[in-house]
Amino acid sequence: MDATEFRRRGKEMVDLIADYLENIEQRPVYPNVEPGYLRSLIPQEAPEEPDTYEDVVKDIERVIMPGVTHWHSPYFYAYFPTASSFPAMLADMLSGAIGCIGFSWAASPACTELETVMMDWLGKMLKLPEEFIAGTHGQGGGVIQGTASEATLVALLAARSRTVRIILANDPQRPETDITSKLVAYASDQAHCSVERAGMIGGVRMKKIPTKQSNKYAVHGETFLKMIQEDKAAGLIPFYLCATLGTTPSCAFDRITELGPICNAEQIWMHIDAAYAGSSFICPEFRPLLNGIEFADSFNFNPHKWLLHWQIPLGRRFRSLKMWFVFRMYGLKGLQDYIRKHVELAKEFETLVRADPRFEISADVILALVCFRLKGSNEMNEVLLKRINNGKKIHLVPCQLSGQFVLRFAICARTTESRHVREAWRIISQLICDRQKRLVNLLSYPINFVVMSQTDVAFHHIYCNF
């Protein structure tokens, strides 16, 4: 493909992408395929001779789209939002074309320097303490990580290295293996599973700090301090805490204003994982949720995946171009408005749930995540979620809170509007209403009740409980 054909095909691809996004809500949000569906649709080996571009494009709809979960559909309410905007897509195109690998300043000065400056822009948008800013002569700064999971691991490894170095400075003859074998890290029992995995990869034990519903699933200083004291008495060396601001299950916020002073006094590295909630802190009304950041050693969050320390990979892509494009073409006000809109839509869904006596809200709705469930057993909520997702019209995922099976409704897509939220609630409500009518009819004929499926029995119990 030469430059002339690339120019023509590139315009076609932009049209294809624009058409996909403009019509995305017409597609089933979740694919109706079984594991292994794709292998039978394509040859078992790469072609000897090149295929035509037209053939490749035709196979997008035949092979790829049937297996796509459409994360940017306004009916996608699972997990958390992903970064998607037209400026970011344009920057991705340019980044791919430049194709530099920024493993050093000389390898690509613009890649290195723009990333440093964009991290400073981001830090200032969040009103982080000056210690986190690189500036011209600063000691702080940040880099772009591949994932929040990677960021957590990097922070843990940095904390481990610092602790070992401090201990050896006071006791040079002590074997390093003796130190590492006694290291202990901490995280909430609500923390993302990647935190526990970081401990496994880092070769240190990771202890979960218990939370409870009465404390809004947040880690408090009193509980943490008690665990530290017990572990120190047992000869262990506390060295790292991963505090979460906006947990994955319920968007709970650990009390970093309580935890931070304890970490500083005990020389424990406090890392803050705000993968989801961090973006909201650019809004003044949500910035108090970050109070206590001044006690932290490191901090990560997504618009993509960030950490304010150095990264493991030596080479990296020119991803800061995406930030440069988005920050400039949206502006701070535009980004604030986008976040506020998502929060307002979540509040609207919360209002709909609270108005229905069959349902309950399971955790405080602080940002754009609503945790809700049917009043009753876990089994009936599992059945409800299965029916929601089997319908392919909207997509949700669950979590566990205090032993209860809970449905998560996260506002995710850039294009989600009030009408989409209300349609989602209509679908959920209709599923229950349809099941209720069906069960009334079935109960009129006892012989039919004998052959009811487990799903029907579960919903029978739901309506008996109302």
Order of alpha helices (4+ residues) and beta strands (2+ residues): alpha-alpha-alpha-alpha-beta-alpha-alpha-beta-alpha-beta-alpha-beta-alpha-beta-beta-beta-alpha-beta-beta-alpha-beta-beta-alpha-alpha-alpha
